[in-house]
């Protein structure tokens, strides 16, 4: 049994899968800088992932030649077609590679499937296509005909699902999760879809472990400031802020807590430790304000065309604003400090910003591993 990670990127999902037990994994990625990152972290002395890396466009893979039984197929499909910041072309965007994921599932018949994408996938205008994806996952054997439009294929699947005696091939679950609710020091909402073969138990998403209310209570009571050795005078203690009734969750993890133990950043990129160097020129713009030190960060952006003004920045209490170092953004994505990123700043920024937070991936994957790996359920 093998595990597969397509569109593996810099390895955020891969690190999380390994921490959940899915390892080694076969990685498929076509971006050369991401491939270099994956290769480095798979072969280094302090490896954070393990498994072979294939530098290939998923559209060029002949899955019929793949002879091993697949336990898990994981994919963080390109998000640009559905991103709020993109062109909003959805299924009409050439970067929409959900059909390639379904093609792989159809050929490989994995025991389990784990997909991740942006919140924009749930917008009303995209919802019909999202439901089409879910229907395909439930019965992938109903293949599209040559030149068949997706709407027509979707109607055909729906009729098949309404037929007498219909039984799904996969049990499909999905949920919108916020990484901060699972201990990630970042507000980052992502859609997760998990499908398990019908001969396996039905998957259930894990309960959240952290909450905003718990953080606000900790700050208002002073416990948070005392724990970090900060005088209470002059700090934002959220006085007067309403929060939910008592719960048993842990406080959200803040930027301050995420950066604990980090050394001073280098002033020269060539002398930096693990992508940790000062980036000059940070500015704020209307609608693009930076993150606060004592809250989870705003969503880390990929910045393919240069980091948008004001994003990936920290606003300090004295009003100064600075860019996060690349290592700091990796911490906010919960990458291990031993996970190194290959490439120039723009390449590393894109890799980190496009990644799945490792701790969130672990939280979603761990209950899946527990029963997918149970020998009594294997076929």
C-alpha positions as CSV (number, residue, x, y, z in Angstrom):
1,X,0.0,0.0,0.0
2,X,1.3,3.4,-0.9
3,X,0.3,7.0,-0.3
4,X,0.3,9.7,-3.0
5,X,0.4,13.5,-2.8
6,X,-0.3,15.3,-6.0
7,X,0.2,19.1,-6.4
8,X,2.5,18.6,-3.4
9,X,3.9,22.1,-3.5
10,X,6.4,22.9,-0.7
11,X,5.1,20.0,1.5
12,X,2.7,21.5,4.0
13,X,0.2,18.7,3.5
14,X,3.0,16.2,3.3
15,X,4.4,17.2,6.7
16,X,1.0,17.0,8.2
17,X,0.3,13.6,6.6
18,X,3.7,12.3,7.9
19,X,2.9,13.5,11.4
20,X,-0.5,11.7,11.1
21,X,1.2,8.4,10.1
22,X,1.0,8.5,6.3
23,X,4.6,8.0,5.3
24,X,6.5,7.4,3.1
25,X,4.6,9.2,0.4
26,X,5.1,9.6,-3.4
27,X,5.1,13.3,-4.3
28,X,4.0,14.7,-7.7
29,X,4.7,18.4,-8.4
30,X,5.7,20.3,-11.6
31,X,7.1,23.6,-10.1
32,X,10.9,23.2,-10.1
33,X,11.4,25.3,-6.9
34,X,8.8,23.3,-5.0
35,X,10.4,20.1,-6.3
36,X,13.8,21.2,-5.0
37,X,12.2,22.0,-1.6
38,X,10.5,18.6,-1.5
39,X,13.7,16.8,-2.5
40,X,15.8,18.7,0.1
41,X,13.4,17.9,3.0
42,X,13.1,14.3,2.0
43,X,16.8,13.6,1.9
44,X,18.3,16.0,4.5
45,X,19.7,14.7,7.8
46,X,16.7,16.1,9.6
47,X,14.1,15.2,7.0
48,X,10.5,16.4,7.6
49,X,9.0,14.2,4.8
50,X,10.0,11.0,3.2
51,X,9.4,9.5,-0.2
52,X,10.3,9.9,-3.9
53,X,9.6,13.3,-5.7
54,X,8.4,13.2,-9.3
55,X,8.9,16.4,-11.3
56,X,5.9,16.0,-13.6
57,X,2.7,17.6,-14.7
58,X,-0.1,15.6,-13.3
59,X,-1.9,15.9,-16.7
60,X,0.9,13.8,-18.2
61,X,0.8,10.9,-15.8
62,X,-0.5,7.6,-17.1
63,X,-2.1,6.2,-13.9
64,X,-2.8,2.8,-15.6
65,X,0.9,2.0,-15.3
66,X,0.7,2.4,-11.6
67,X,0.5,-1.1,-10.2
68,X,0.6,-0.5,-6.4
69,X,-2.5,-0.4,-4.2
70,X,-3.1,3.1,-3.0
71,X,-4.1,3.8,0.6
72,X,-4.4,7.6,0.4
73,X,-4.6,10.0,-2.5
74,X,-4.1,13.6,-1.2
75,X,-4.3,16.7,-3.3
76,X,-4.2,20.4,-2.7
77,X,-5.5,21.3,-6.2
78,X,-4.5,24.7,-7.6
79,X,-6.8,27.3,-5.9
80,X,-6.5,30.2,-8.4
81,X,-9.7,29.3,-10.3
82,X,-11.8,29.6,-7.1
83,X,-9.8,32.2,-5.1
84,X,-11.5,35.4,-4.1
85,X,-8.4,37.2,-5.4
86,X,-8.4,35.5,-8.8
87,X,-10.3,35.9,-12.0
88,X,-13.2,33.8,-10.7
89,X,-13.3,31.6,-13.8
90,X,-13.8,28.3,-11.8
91,X,-14.4,25.4,-14.2
92,X,-13.5,27.6,-17.2
93,X,-10.0,28.3,-15.8
94,X,-7.3,26.2,-17.5
95,X,-5.8,25.8,-14.0
96,X,-8.8,23.9,-12.8
97,X,-7.3,20.5,-12.2
98,X,-10.1,18.8,-10.3
99,X,-10.8,16.7,-13.4
100,X,-7.2,15.4,-13.1
101,X,-7.8,14.4,-9.5
102,X,-11.0,12.5,-10.5
103,X,-9.1,10.8,-13.3
104,X,-6.5,9.6,-10.9
105,X,-9.2,8.3,-8.5
106,X,-10.9,6.5,-11.3
107,X,-7.7,4.6,-12.2
108,X,-6.2,4.1,-8.7
109,X,-9.3,3.4,-6.6
110,X,-7.6,4.6,-3.4
111,X,-8.9,3.5,0.0
112,X,-9.2,7.2,1.0
113,X,-9.1,10.7,-0.6
114,X,-8.2,14.0,1.1
115,X,-8.6,17.2,-0.9
116,X,-8.1,20.8,0.2
117,X,-9.0,24.1,-1.5
118,X,-9.9,27.7,-0.8
119,X,-13.1,29.0,0.8
120,X,-14.1,30.6,-2.5
121,X,-15.1,27.2,-3.8
122,X,-18.2,27.5,-1.7
123,X,-19.4,30.8,-3.2
124,X,-22.9,30.7,-4.6
125,X,-21.7,31.1,-8.2
126,X,-19.3,28.1,-7.8
127,X,-21.6,25.9,-5.7
128,X,-23.1,23.9,-8.7
129,X,-19.5,22.9,-9.7
130,X,-18.6,22.1,-6.1
131,X,-21.5,19.8,-5.8
132,X,-20.5,18.2,-9.1
133,X,-17.1,17.5,-7.6
134,X,-18.8,15.8,-4.6
135,X,-21.0,13.7,-6.9
136,X,-18.0,12.5,-8.9
137,X,-16.2,11.5,-5.8
138,X,-19.2,9.5,-4.6
139,X,-19.3,7.4,-7.8
140,X,-16.2,8.0,-9.9
141,X,-17.0,5.0,-12.2
142,X,-19.6,7.1,-14.0
143,X,-17.1,8.6,-16.5
144,X,-17.7,11.7,-18.6
145,X,-18.3,11.0,-22.3
146,X,-16.1,12.4,-25.0
147,X,-16.7,16.2,-25.3
148,X,-19.5,16.0,-22.7
149,X,-20.1,19.2,-20.9
150,X,-19.8,19.0,-17.2
151,X,-23.4,20.1,-16.6
152,X,-24.6,17.2,-18.8
153,X,-22.2,14.8,-17.0
154,X,-23.5,16.1,-13.6
155,X,-27.1,15.4,-14.6
156,X,-26.2,11.9,-15.7
157,X,-24.5,11.2,-12.4
158,X,-27.5,12.6,-10.5
159,X,-29.9,10.3,-12.4
160,X,-27.5,7.4,-11.6
161,X,-27.6,8.3,-7.9
162,X,-31.4,8.4,-7.9
163,X,-31.7,4.9,-9.5
164,X,-33.2,2.0,-7.6
165,X,-30.6,0.1,-5.5
166,X,-27.9,2.7,-5.9
167,X,-25.0,2.4,-3.5
168,X,-22.2,5.0,-3.4
169,X,-18.6,3.8,-4.2
170,X,-17.2,6.4,-1.7
171,X,-18.6,8.0,1.4
172,X,-17.9,11.8,1.0
173,X,-17.7,14.4,3.8
174,X,-16.6,18.0,3.5
175,X,-16.2,20.9,5.9
176,X,-14.9,24.5,6.0
177,X,-12.2,24.7,8.7
178,X,-10.3,27.6,10.2
179,X,-6.7,26.7,11.0
180,X,-6.7,28.9,14.1
181,X,-9.4,26.6,15.6
182,X,-6.8,23.8,15.6
183,X,-3.9,25.6,17.1
184,X,-2.4,27.2,14.0
185,X,-1.3,30.8,14.7
186,X,-3.1,32.1,11.6
187,X,-6.6,32.8,10.5
188,X,-6.9,30.7,7.4
189,X,-10.2,29.2,6.2
190,X,-10.0,26.2,3.9
191,X,-12.4,23.6,2.5
192,X,-11.5,20.0,3.2
193,X,-13.1,17.0,1.4
194,X,-12.5,13.5,2.7
195,X,-13.8,10.4,0.9
196,X,-13.5,6.8,2.1
197,X,-14.2,3.7,0.0
198,X,-17.6,2.1,0.9
199,X,-16.0,-0.9,2.5
200,X,-14.4,1.4,5.1
201,X,-15.9,3.2,8.1
202,X,-17.4,6.7,7.4
203,X,-15.0,9.5,8.3
204,X,-15.8,12.2,10.8
205,X,-14.0,15.5,11.0
206,X,-12.2,16.2,14.3
207,X,-13.6,18.6,16.8
208,X,-11.9,22.0,17.1
209,X,-9.4,22.3,19.9
210,X,-8.8,26.1,20.2
211,X,-11.1,29.2,20.3
212,X,-11.1,33.0,20.0
213,X,-13.2,33.2,23.2
214,X,-10.6,31.3,25.2
215,X,-7.9,33.7,24.0
216,X,-9.9,36.8,24.8
217,X,-10.7,35.5,28.3
218,X,-7.1,34.8,28.9
219,X,-6.1,38.3,27.8
220,X,-8.9,40.1,29.7
221,X,-8.1,38.2,32.9
222,X,-4.4,39.1,32.5
223,X,-3.2,35.5,32.4
224,X,-2.0,35.8,28.9
225,X,0.2,38.9,29.6
226,X,1.5,37.4,32.9
227,X,2.5,34.2,31.1
228,X,4.5,36.2,28.6
229,X,6.0,38.6,31.2
230,X,4.3,41.7,29.7
231,X,3.2,44.5,31.9
232,X,-0.6,44.9,31.7
233,X,-0.5,48.6,31.3
234,X,-0.5,49.9,27.8
235,X,-1.5,46.6,26.1
236,X,-4.6,45.7,24.3
237,X,-6.5,43.6,26.8
238,X,-9.7,43.4,24.8
239,X,-11.7,45.2,27.5
240,X,-15.3,45.3,26.7
241,X,-15.0,42.8,23.9
242,X,-17.8,40.2,24.0
243,X,-17.0,36.6,23.8
244,X,-18.8,33.3,24.0
245,X,-19.7,31.5,27.2
246,X,-17.1,29.2,28.9
247,X,-15.8,26.4,26.8
248,X,-13.1,23.7,27.4
249,X,-11.0,24.7,24.4
250,X,-7.5,26.1,24.4
251,X,-6.8,29.8,23.5
252,X,-6.0,30.6,19.8
253,X,-2.2,30.6,19.3
254,X,-0.9,34.1,18.7
255,X,1.9,35.5,16.5
256,X,3.9,36.2,19.6
257,X,3.7,32.6,20.7
258,X,4.5,31.3,17.2
259,X,7.7,33.3,17.2
260,X,9.0,32.2,20.6
261,X,12.6,30.9,20.4
262,X,13.4,32.3,17.0
263,X,16.8,34.0,16.8
264,X,17.4,37.5,15.5
265,X,16.9,37.6,11.8
266,X,19.9,38.2,9.6
267,X,20.2,41.4,7.7
268,X,21.8,39.7,4.7
269,X,20.0,36.9,2.9
270,X,23.2,35.1,2.2
271,X,23.9,34.8,5.9
272,X,20.4,33.8,6.9
273,X,19.5,30.8,9.0
274,X,16.7,28.7,7.5
275,X,15.2,31.5,5.3
276,X,15.2,33.9,8.3
277,X,16.3,37.3,7.1
278,X,15.0,40.9,7.3
279,X,13.0,42.1,4.3
280,X,12.9,45.9,4.0
281,X,10.3,48.1,2.5
282,X,7.1,47.1,4.3
283,X,4.1,49.4,3.9
284,X,0.4,49.4,4.8
285,X,-2.4,50.2,2.3
286,X,-6.1,50.7,2.8
287,X,-7.7,47.3,2.9
288,X,-4.4,45.6,3.4
289,X,-3.5,46.0,7.0
290,X,-0.9,43.9,8.8
291,X,-1.3,41.3,11.5
292,X,-1.3,41.9,15.3
293,X,1.3,40.4,17.6
294,X,-1.2,39.1,20.2
295,X,-3.7,37.5,17.8
296,X,-3.3,34.8,15.2
297,X,-2.0,36.3,12.0
298,X,-4.0,37.2,9.0
299,X,-4.0,34.7,6.2
300,X,-0.5,34.3,4.8
301,X,-0.5,35.2,1.1
302,X,1.4,33.5,-1.8
303,X,2.2,36.8,-3.5
304,X,2.9,35.3,-6.9
305,X,3.2,38.8,-8.4
306,X,4.8,40.3,-5.4
307,X,3.3,40.3,-1.9
308,X,0.2,42.6,-1.9
309,X,0.8,45.9,-0.1
310,X,0.3,45.5,3.6
311,X,-0.1,41.7,3.6
312,X,2.4,39.3,5.3
313,X,3.3,42.2,7.6
314,X,3.3,42.7,11.4
315,X,2.1,45.9,13.0
316,X,3.9,46.4,16.3
317,X,2.5,48.3,19.3
318,X,4.7,51.4,18.5
319,X,3.0,51.6,15.1
320,X,6.1,50.3,13.2
321,X,5.3,47.9,10.4
322,X,7.6,45.2,9.0
323,X,7.4,42.2,6.8
324,X,7.5,38.8,8.4
325,X,10.7,37.0,7.6
326,X,10.2,33.9,5.5
327,X,11.0,31.7,8.4
328,X,8.3,33.5,10.5
329,X,5.7,32.9,7.8
330,X,6.8,29.2,7.8
331,X,6.2,29.2,11.6
332,X,2.7,30.7,11.0
333,X,2.1,27.8,8.7
334,X,3.4,25.5,11.4
335,X,6.3,24.1,9.3
336,X,9.1,22.6,11.4
337,X,12.1,24.8,11.7
338,X,14.1,22.1,9.9
339,X,12.0,22.4,6.8
340,X,14.0,24.5,4.3
341,X,12.6,26.3,1.3
342,X,14.6,26.4,-2.0
343,X,14.5,29.4,-4.3
344,X,14.6,33.2,-4.3
345,X,12.2,35.3,-2.1
346,X,9.3,35.3,-4.6
347,X,9.5,31.6,-5.0
348,X,9.7,30.8,-1.3
349,X,6.8,33.3,-0.6
350,X,4.7,31.5,-3.1
351,X,5.6,28.1,-1.7
352,X,4.8,29.0,1.9
353,X,1.6,31.0,1.0
354,X,0.2,28.2,-1.0
355,X,0.8,25.5,1.6
356,X,-1.6,23.7,3.8
357,X,-0.8,24.5,7.5
358,X,0.9,21.4,8.7
359,X,-0.9,21.1,12.0
360,X,-4.3,21.5,10.3
361,X,-3.4,18.7,7.9
362,X,-2.4,16.5,10.8
363,X,-5.7,17.2,12.6
364,X,-7.7,16.2,9.5
365,X,-5.6,13.2,8.5
366,X,-5.0,11.5,11.9
367,X,-8.5,10.1,12.4
368,X,-8.4,9.0,8.7
369,X,-5.2,7.1,9.3
370,X,-6.5,5.3,12.3
371,X,-9.0,3.3,10.3
372,X,-7.6,3.3,6.8
373,X,-4.5,1.6,8.2
374,X,-6.6,-1.0,10.1
375,X,-5.7,-4.3,8.4
376,X,-9.2,-5.6,9.0
377,X,-10.5,-3.1,6.5
378,X,-8.0,-3.6,3.7
379,X,-9.1,-5.4,0.5
